[in-house]
Amino acid sequence: MSASVPFAEMRKMLDKCAPGYTIRLANHSHVITYNNRVYPSIPKFDKIEIGHIRKMARHFGILDCAKKFGVA
């Protein structure tokens, strides 16, 4: 089983590393938009696996900042 982070912690990281991001709830996942890029596959669970967050951070170009928060 992979390490996971509470959804609230991921949001705190996004507040600092991706100002202006938006999250909307889709049928099967959360869709996060930042800087005209869309990441459509963050699971709807309270605990998010770090691999999902790391992939999203790479997609948005905020991986270095996310690592400082310990969520990626």
C-alpha positions as CSV (number, residue, x, y, z in Angstrom):
1,M,0.0,0.0,0.0
2,S,1.3,3.4,-0.9
3,A,1.7,6.4,1.4
4,S,-1.3,8.7,1.4
5,V,-2.1,12.3,2.4
6,P,-5.4,13.8,3.6
7,F,-7.3,15.7,0.9
8,A,-7.1,18.8,3.1
9,E,-3.3,18.7,3.2
10,M,-3.2,18.5,-0.6
11,R,-5.4,21.6,-0.7
12,K,-3.1,23.5,1.6
13,M,-0.2,22.6,-0.7
14,L,-2.2,23.9,-3.7
15,D,-3.1,27.1,-1.9
16,K,0.7,27.9,-1.6
17,C,2.1,26.3,-4.7
18,A,-0.7,26.9,-7.3
19,P,-2.5,30.1,-6.4
20,G,-5.7,30.5,-8.4
21,Y,-6.3,26.8,-8.9
22,T,-9.9,25.4,-9.0
23,I,-11.3,22.1,-8.0
24,R,-14.6,20.7,-9.3
25,L,-16.2,17.4,-8.6
26,A,-16.7,15.2,-11.6
27,N,-18.5,11.8,-11.7
28,H,-15.5,9.7,-10.6
29,S,-12.8,12.1,-9.5
30,H,-11.8,15.7,-8.7
31,V,-10.8,17.8,-11.7
32,I,-8.1,20.4,-10.8
33,T,-7.4,23.4,-13.1
34,Y,-4.3,25.6,-12.8
35,N,-2.5,27.9,-15.2
36,N,-4.7,26.8,-18.2
37,R,-3.9,23.2,-17.5
38,V,-6.3,20.5,-16.4
39,Y,-5.6,17.5,-14.2
40,P,-8.8,15.3,-14.3
41,S,-8.0,12.3,-12.1
42,I,-7.5,13.1,-8.4
43,P,-9.6,10.4,-6.7
44,K,-12.7,11.3,-4.6
45,F,-11.3,9.8,-1.4
46,D,-10.4,11.5,1.8
47,K,-6.9,10.1,1.6
48,I,-5.0,10.6,-1.7
49,E,-2.0,8.5,-2.6
50,I,1.2,10.5,-2.9
51,G,1.7,9.1,-6.5
52,H,-1.4,10.9,-7.7
53,I,-0.3,14.2,-6.1
54,R,3.3,13.8,-7.5
55,K,1.9,13.2,-11.0
56,M,-0.4,16.2,-10.7
57,A,2.4,18.5,-9.4
58,R,4.6,17.5,-12.3
59,H,1.8,18.2,-14.7
60,F,1.4,21.7,-13.3
61,G,5.1,22.4,-12.9
62,I,5.0,22.8,-9.1
63,L,6.8,19.6,-8.0
64,D,9.6,21.4,-6.2
65,C,7.2,23.5,-4.2
66,A,5.0,20.4,-3.4
67,K,8.0,18.5,-2.1
68,K,8.6,21.3,0.5
69,F,5.1,20.5,1.9
70,G,5.9,16.8,2.1
71,V,2.9,15.7,0.0
72,A,4.8,14.8,-3.1
